[in-house]
Amino acid sequence: MKSDPRAKLPDAPLTDNERLKDQSDYLHGSIAQDLKDGLTGGFNGDNFQLIRFHGMYEQDDRDIRAERAEQKLEPLKNVMLRCRLSGGIISPKQWLGIDEFAAEHTLYGSIRLTTRQTFQFHGVLKNNIKPMHQWLHQLGLDSIATAGDVNRNVLCTSNPIESSLHREAYEWAKAISEHLLPKTTAYADIWLDGEKVFSTELTAPQTKEIADKAEPILGKTYLPRKFKTTVVIPPLNDVDLHANDLNFVAIGENGKLVGFNVLVGGGLSMEHGNRKTFPNTAYDFGFVGLSDVLKCAEAVVTTQRDWGDRTNRKAAKTRYTLQRVGVDVFKNEVEQRMGVPFQASRPYAFTERGDRIGWVEGEDKKWHLTLFIENGRLLDYPNKPLKTGVREIAKIHTGDFRLTANQNLIVAGVSARDKAKIEKIAREHGLIDDKVTEQRKNSMACVAFPTCPLAMAESERFLPEFIDQIDAMMAKNGLQNDNIILRITGCPNGCGRAMLAEIGMVGKAIGRYNLYVGGNRAGTRIPRLFKENITADEILTQIDAWIAAWASEREAAESFGDFAVRSGIVKPVVNAAVDFWDESKIPA
């Protein structure tokens, strides 16, 4: 008789998150009543967690937290909302709508493009939260399942070149997203006064039997932890597939999509000093044809739903389930649930990871302009009114916008006759800057201070001046046309994807970071810890020496990450579950 992998779970009580999901009345909680509480700008009790299932996180402005405390005021509580935007595509009309809301109803006025290939509003006060959801709904948008223990916004390679293949892959990203969405009416009931959102109307069920029918994929208590999915079109790995739980790598034949290779169990979050946590690359399960894609997605999610650890949230992600039960055991269960075996994986290769900044022409003869947006922050800066520039483009653009997983923006589907007009607007507003270096284009940071409550160190605000100094080092060594994939995150949760960088910095305390090195250009290797808890100045001194050595000792076209491994700066991470924390491979 086959053993049940659930028997290997710790004999321990469930986490409190499991209780609150179970008692939430299918994500309703008492959020509607809480909205009427004018005594606090935040949410009470379980609702602090439950609003995440509706796409929001409660935050406050940490820059003024101490000042408000001295004034006997509570922190300036507000929410960050992340939109659901499968594949990152949005129309110019929708863009104009979100631009207007950001300008008139948020504390900061900005639109933030994120590594989840969507946009975020930051600084929405409590009285504007319900109007925000209604505003999005009128635009045909929502924030369902962009946070919380569910499958989140599904990413898709932005690929502006192979237009027909991208169109097919994008439709699959949308279909996977819709298939895995929660079916509860909580979102509509709370934010839209019950207006129908889904194709099937459901009422909040009261029994397990009804619940299983109402939430047949996610179940009454949803997933053990957050779950992330991508659709990837080689040779571009612009979505960093190894940062995600479930990945569909598009396989084309004669320009036509025929199916996907499926990779499971990637993820980057960890905890400082906790050796039971680790980043991990995804495991190749094999190939599925198009008729089995949704069955495969559902089978992976339900297996993780049933087998994931609900007693310890730090061990609840898919990669830890795979480690606990075994990759082959998990894969066999997925095959049984979807009713077909995986075929042998089809060959593919990744040759690029970043976005192709500037104009490219697609096979459909349309033009696509990728705009570099540093840190994804669209705001009007002195002499650089970026947000206004995109708004002006949206007023005349007849194609669509594509948000990339590298925090950039593509003005897609531009006809030849409109190309010069759009470029003129972009240049006038600083959206095209010929002085932006290759290094800056390949550097990235998460939000961190002042809004992220988890931030331990600066990231977004720190990156620009830090890259100024890296640029000077590159130029000094004749490498101004080359780059190192460099990423900074304010904490070890992984939002900035530093654990897939050639050089990654992970915040430890104000002004101090853990320094990692040795990832690769393709995004298929985890970097290794080089030094812990060091200052930015110490990091710059170290990188300066590394760049000089790389310039003088590199082999032909050798990337920095490969050089770091070959030259012995660090030993490569081969199997993160085993050797990520191996002190014998960390430099003395």
N, C-alpha and C positions, 0 to 999 in steps of 0.2 A: 504494500500500500504506500502511495506517495506521501511523503511527509509534507506538512503544511508549513511553509516558511513563516507564517505568523507565529508559530510556536517558538521561534527563535527570538521573538521580541522580549524585551526586559519585563520581568514581573514587577511592574511599577504602576502607580496611578496615572491616569491620563492627564495631560496638561490642562490648565484652566482654559486655554483656547478651545479645547474640545467641549468643555462644559458650555461656554458662551455660545458656540455655534449651535449646539444641541438645543439650547434654550432660547434661541434668537427668533423663533417663529419664522424660520426660513429667511433670515437676514433682515427682518423688519426691526426687531428689538423695540426700543422705545425712542427711536431716532426722531420720529415725527413730533412727539411730545417734547423732546429735548430741544428741538429747534425753537420752541416758544420760551425757553428759559433764558430770560434776559440778564440774569445775575452773573453769568459767565459767558465768555466768548468762545468757550470750548464745549466738549461733549463729556457727559458723565458716564461713569461705570463702564459697562460692556460696550456702549455706543462708541467709545474712543477707538475700539478695535473694529467694530462692525462697519463703520463708515468706510473702512478700507475696501470692503467688498463692493462698495459703490464708487470706487475709484479715487478716494480722498485720504489724505493723511493730515492729522492735526499738527500744526507747527506753531512756532512763535518767532519773533525777531530777536535772536540771541544777542545782537549788538546792543539792544536797549533793555535787556532783561534786568540787569542790576539796577539801572536807573529807575525802572518802574517799581522794582522791589523797594527801593528807598522811598518812593512816593506812596507806598502801601497799595500799589495797584497789582493786579495779577498780570502775568506776561501778556504781551499783545498777541493773543491767540487768533489763529486764522487757519485756513486749510489750503493745501496744495491739491489741485485736481489734475489727474492724468487722463487724457481722452483715449477712447478706444478707436484706433485708426489702423485696421489691419493692412499690413503692407505699406503703411505710411502715405497713402494717397488721399488728397483733399482737393476740393474744387476751389477756384478763385472766389466764388460767391461765399463758400463756407469760410475761407480765409478772411475775407472782409468782415464777416460776422464775429470771428474770434478776436480779430484785431480790435474791433470796436469794444467788445466786452473787456478785454485786457486794459484798454485805455481808460475806461469809465468806471470799472467796478473791481479793480484789484489795487493792492497797496503799492505795487512796484511798476505797474504799467507795461510789463514785459511779456513776451511770449517765449517760453523756453523749449527748444527742440531737444529731445532726450535720446539717450542710447537705446530706448525702447521704441524708436521710430515713430514717435508721436509728439504731441506738444503738451506742456503743462502750464496751467495758470498757477502763479504763486501769490499768496497774500489775499485770499478771498475771505472777507469777514462773514460772520455767522448770518447776518441779515441778507447777504447776497448769495448764500449757497443754493437755496431752492431756486431763485431766479436764474442762477447760472445753469442749472440742469435744464430748466425750461428753455433757456436761450439755446443751449446746445441741441435740444430736441427739435426746436424749430428749424435748425440748420441741418437736421438729419444726422446728428451726432449724439454720442452718449459716452459715459465713462464706466459702463458695466464691466466688472471683472478685470479692471486694470490694476488691481491690488488685491490683497487678501489671499486666502488659500484656495485658489482657483487657477485655471489656465489663463494667462494674461495676454496682453496684446500680441498677436501673432506677427512676427517680422517676416519680411520678404525682401530678397535682394532687389535693390533699386534699379539695377541694370538698364540704362537708357539705350543700349545698343541693339540687343536682340529683342526687338519690340514684341514680336509674336510670342516668343517663348516667355517673356516677362508677363505678358497679358494672361497666358494660361496659368503660370505659377502664381500670379497675384490672385486669380480667381480661386485657386486652391487655398491660399492663405485665408481669404475671406470665408470660404466654406468650412475650413477647420475651426476658425474662430467661432462661427455661428453654431457649429455642431457641439462645441464644448462649452458654450455659455451656460451659466445657471438659468434654470427655467422658472425660478420663483418670480412672482410679480412685485417683489419688494421695491425694486427701483421705480417702477411705474407708480406704485401705491404712494410712496413717500414723496417723490420729487415731481411727478407729473399728474398728481391727483387721480391716479388710477387709469390714465389714458393708456390705451393698448400699445404695447411696444413690440411684442413678439407675435409670430404668426398664429400661435395657439394660446388661448387664454387659460390661465391656471389660477386656482385659488390656493391659498396657503394651506397645505394638508395637515391633518392632525394625527394621523397614524402612520406607522412605519410602512405598512402595505401601500398606502396612498403615496407616501413620500418617495418610495422607490420608483413609483410610476411618474411622479412629478419631477424628480431629480434622478433619472435613471443612470446618468453617467457620474455625477458628482456625489450623490447621496445626501442624506440629511445633514451630515456634519462636514460635507465638502471634502477637500483634500487635506492631507496631513500638513502640507506646507505649500508655498507658492510654486507654480509650475510654469515654465516658459517654453515656447514653441517657435520654430523658424521654418521658413521655406527658403532654400539657398540655391542659387543658380551659378554653378562653376562657369568660368574660372574665378569669379568674385566671391570672396568670403567676407563681404562687407558687413554682414550681420554677426560675425564672430560666433559661428555655430557652437563652438565648444563652451560657450557661456550658458548654454540652454539645455533643458531637460530632454526635449524631443526635437529632432531636426529631420526635415525632408530635403534631401539633396537632389535637385532636379536632374533627370537624365533625359537628354534629347537625342533624337535620331532624325537627321535631315531637317533640322529646325522645328521638329514637332516633339512635344513632351510625351514620353511613353511611360513614365513612372518615376519613382524616387528610391534612392538609397536611404535607409532609416538609421539614424544614430541617436542613441539614448544615453542620458546620464551625465551630461556636461553641467558645469556650474562653478562659480568662482568665489562665492562667499566663504568666509572662514572666521575664526576668532583668534585674536592675538594670544599666543601661548597655549591654546587648546589643541593638543596634538590629535584629538579625535575629529577635528575638522580639517578640511583640506579642499583646495580647488581641484577640479578634475576635468579631463577631456572626455568627450562622449565616446561610447562604444558602438561599433558598427554591427547592426543586427542583420542587414541584408537588404534586398530590393523588393519593393511591392509595385504592382501595376496600378493604374489609375482607379480601377474598380474597387481596390482594397484600401485606398488611402484613409477614408473616414473610419473604416472598421479598425485599421491599424492605430490611428490616433486614439480612438475610444478604448481600445484594448490596452494600450500603454497607460493611459490615464486611469482606467479602472483597476489595473494591477497595482499601480502606485497607490491608488485610493485604499485598496484592501490590505496591502502589504507594508505600506509606509509606517514609520514609527510615530505613534501618537502620544508617546510617553515622554519624549524629549525632542523639542523643536529643533535643537541643534543637530539632531541626527535624522531629521524627518524628510530631507530632500531626496529626490530620486537616486542620486549617486550613492547615498548611504544605504538605501534599500538594495541596490545592486551589489554593493560590497558585502552586505550582511547575508543575502540569500544566494549570491552567485549570479554572474551575468548569464550563464547558460540557462539556469533555472528560471530567471525572470523572462528571458527571451522565449523559452518554451511555453510559459504561461501566456504570454502575449499571442503566440501562434495559436494556441488552443482557443483563446477568447475571440480572435478575429476569424478563426475557421480556415485559415490557409497558412502554409509554411512560408517563411521568407525564402526568396530565391537568392542566389549568389549575387553579391554586390557588383554593380556595373562600374567600369573604370571611370575615374574623373580626376582632375587635378586643380588645385587652387594656385593661381599665379599672382593674384592681386587681393588686397584687403581694403585699402583706403578708397575714398571716392575720387572719381575723375573730375577734378575741379576744372571749370571752364566749359566751352562748347564742345559737344560731340554730336555727330549725325547718326541717327538710328537707321536700321534697315528699311524703315517705313518712309525714309527721306524727311522725317521731321527732325528738328533740332532740339537739343536739350542742354540747358545751362545749369551747371552745378555751382552753387554759390557757397564759398567757404564762410561759415558762421562760427567764429571762435567761441568755444564752449556752448554753442547752440543758443546763446542769449541774444534775442532780437529786441533791441531797445534803441531809442534815438540818443546817440552819444554826440558830444560836441564835434562838429565838422564831419560827423559820420551817422546820419539819420537812417540807420538800417531798417528799423521797423516801418518808417514812412516809405522807404524805398520799396519794400515788398508790397506794401499796400498799393502804391502807385502801379506796380507791375500787375497786381491782381485786378485792377480796374480795367486793364486792356487785354489781359491774357485769355486766350480761348482754349488752352489746353488744361493741364492740371498741375498741381504742385506735388512733389514727392519728398517727404521727409526721410532722411537717411538715418541709419543706426549709428552713424558717426557724427551726428548733430549738425549735419549740413542740409541745405535745401536745394532741390532740383526744380527749375522751371521747365516742365516737360511738355513735349508736343508743340513746339513753336514752329510755325510755318516760316519758310524762307523770307517771306515779305515782312514778317514782324520781328525778325531777328535783330536788326540794327536798332529798332525802336526800343526793344527791351534791354539791349545792352547799354544804350544811352542812359536809361533810367537807372540801371544797376550801377553804372560808373558814377553818375552824379550823386548817388547816395552812399557811396563807399562800399557797395556790395561786391564790386570787383576791384581788387587792389593788386596790381601787378608786383608789388613789393613783398607780398606774403611769401615766406620761404617754404621750401618743401618740409623743413622740420616742423614749422608751425602747423602746416596742413596735416601732419601725421602725429600731432600731440592732442591729448584730450583730458578733460577733467570732469568730475562729478560736481554737483551743486555745492555741497558742504555748507560752510557758514555764509550768511547768517541764519538761513531758514531750516536747514536739516537738523533735527534733534539728535541724530546719531553722530554727527561730525565730531572728530577729535582734533582735526587740523584743517587749515585752509586748503582749498583745492581750486575751485573756479576762479576766485579772486587772485590766487597766488600764481596761476599758470602763466599769464601773459608776460610778466616781467622775468619769470624764471626762464621762459623760452627765449627771451631777448639775450640772456647770457649763454644759453646753449647755442643759439645762432652764431654768436661771436666766436665760440669755440670751433664750430663747424667751419666757419669762414677762415679762421686762422690756420686750419689744417687743410685747406683746399677742398672741403667737403660741402660747400654751400649748395650744391645741386643734389646732394644726397640727403638721407634722413635716417633717424632712429625712431622706431615706434615707441613713443614715450607717453605714459599715462599716470595721472595722479588721482588718488581717491582720498577723501577725508576720513575714511574709516575702512575696516576690512570687509564690508558687506558686498563690495564688488560692482557697484553701479558704474564706475568709470572703467571697468574691465582692465585694471592694471595687471591682473594675473594672466593676461594674454599679451602683454607688452614685451618688447625687448628690454626696456628699462621701465620698471614699475615702482611707484612710490605710494606707500599706504600710510595714512595718517596715524600717529601714535599719541601725540599731544601737540599743544600749540607750538608750531615751529619745528616739530620733530616728526620724522618719518622712518618707517622700515624701508630699506632699499633692496629691490629685487632685480635680478638681471638674468638674461639667457633665454627669453622667449624667442620666437622666430617670426619672420615676415608673414608667413602664411597663417599664423594664428593657431597653430596645432601643437605648441609646446608651452608648458607652464614655466615661468621663470623661477629661479631659486633665490632664497633670502641670502643677501650678501652681508649687510650690516643692519643691526637693529637699533632703533631709537636714536637716530643721528640727526643733526641739524641740517638745514637747507644749505648752509655754507660748506659743511663737510661733504654733502652730496655733490655740490658743484665742483669741489676740488677733485673728488674721485672721478666724476664724469669727464672732467678736463683731461685727466691722465689717460683714461680709457680711450677717448676720442683720438688723442695723439698717437697712442699705440695702434689703434685701428687703422689710422691713416697711413702709418708707415709699414705695418706688418700684414695687412689684409691680403687675402688671395683675390683673384680676379672676381669683381662684382660681389664679394662676400659681404653679407649683411652683418650689422653689428652683433645681433644676437648669436649668429653662427660663429662669429669671431670670438665672442665671449666664451663660448663652450670650447671651441678648438684650442684657444690659447690658454685655457685652464683658469680663467677668472672664476668660473663656477663649473661644477659638474652638472650635466643635464638632468632634469627631472624626467625620469623614464616612466615610472608608475607612481603617480602622486599619492595614491592611497597607501603606498609602502614607503616611498623615499622622499616625500615633500619635506618632512621634518627631520630627515636623517642628518644628524649633526656631523657625521664623518664626511659629508659632502658639502658642508657649509664652510667657507674660508675661515681660518683662524683669526 
